[in-house]
Amino acid sequence: MTRFGLGMQTMDVVKSALPLSPVGPQPVSQRQEVRCAVRFPLALPVMLSSEKGEIAAVTSNVSASGVVFEMDSPVLSGLEISFSLRMPGAVLGTPRDVLVHCQGRVVRCSMNQSHYQAAATIDEYRFAEQ
């Protein structure tokens, strides 16, 4: 993510040098998941807003590029959403919590044992003045 005039860089995309892997398909047992952003396992209450209305959810993990939400009802892939997250200062390394307004879209939704899980990208965000 980028700097937004508050004198802090938070939730920066963390990119590291990855070893090159052999060309061609690898057996499933040898595949590794590659991420370009650090994930924070945070359970934060959130209200998702879209043209379809509002949906109460709880985050299960948050990164600079996306969020996984748990909710009671399913949402459609492609749905554009907006939401605000109060990121704990202890997680971000800041003296106080930071409110972040986000816009994104749902990329997938599936049923877990007891809840629906929706993964969404964060296409834009801005820090609230506090």
N, C-alpha and C positions, 0 to 999 in steps of 0.2 A: 504494500500500500504506500501511499505517498504522504508527504508532510502537509499539514493543513493549518499552518499559522499559529498553532498553540505551543510551539517550541518543543514538540515531541514527535518522534517517529514511533508509531505503535503498529502492531500487527504487520510489520514488514514481511514481504515475501522472502522466505529464506531459500536460497538456491545454493546448492553445493555441487562440487565437482563429482559427477557420478562415473564409476568405471564403465567403460564401454563393454557391452555384452555382445556375444556372437550374433552374427546375422542369421536370420531365419527363425522359425518358430521354436520355442522351447517347450519341453514337457511342462504340464501344469505344476508339477512338484518343484520345478526350478524357477518359476516366474516370481518376480518380486514386484510389490506395489511401489510405484514411484510417485512421490508427492512433491509439489513445489512450494508448499506452505506448511508451517508448523500448525498442528492441530491442538486445541485446548479442550480437554474433556470437561465441559462446563454445562451444568443444568441451570439455565437461566429462563425465567418465565418471559414469554413474548407474545405479542398480539400481531398476527399477520394480517395485513390489509391488502385487498385486491378488488378488482371490479366485481367479484362474486360476493364480497362482504368481508367480514372479519372472522378469523379463526384463532382460538387460543391454542398455544403450543408451548413446549419446553424444549430448549436446545439440548442436544446430547453431545455435540462437539462443534467447535467454532474454529475456523481458520481465516486467513486474510482473503481467501478466494471463495469461501463457501461455508455453509452451515447445514447440519443435520438436525431436523426438528422431530419431536414425537408429538402426536396429536390423536384425538379420538375419531376423526373422520378423514377420509382420503382427499387428496387434491390432485388435479390433473397436471401432468408434465407440460411445461410451456407456460404455465400460469405466471404472470408477472405479479410480484409481491413487493411490499414495502414493510419495513419493521425497524424497531429501534432496540438496541442492546445496551444494557448498562454493564460494561466490561469492568470487572473488579481491578482496582489499582494494583493489588498484590500480584495478579497474573501478568499485568502489563508492565510492572515495574515503575508505576507512577504513584505520586503521593495520595491520589484519590481516584475514585471510580471515574470512568470516562463513558459518556453517553454517545453512542454512534448510531446515526440514522443510515439505514441501508436500503438499497433497491436491488432487486435481483429477480430470478426466475427459478421455478421448480424444474429440476432436471429428471427426477424420478421419485416415485412414491411406491412403497410396498408395505405389507402387513408384517409386523413383528409378532412376538408371542401375545402381547396384550394391546399394542398401539400401532398406529400407522407411523411409518418413518418416511419423511420427505427430505430429500437432499436438494439444496438450492445453491445456485451460484450467487455471489455478491458482485453485481456489475458496477455499482457506484456506491460510495459511502461518503459521509461527512461527519465530522465531529461537532457536537453541539457546543455552543458557547456556555461555559459554566462559571 
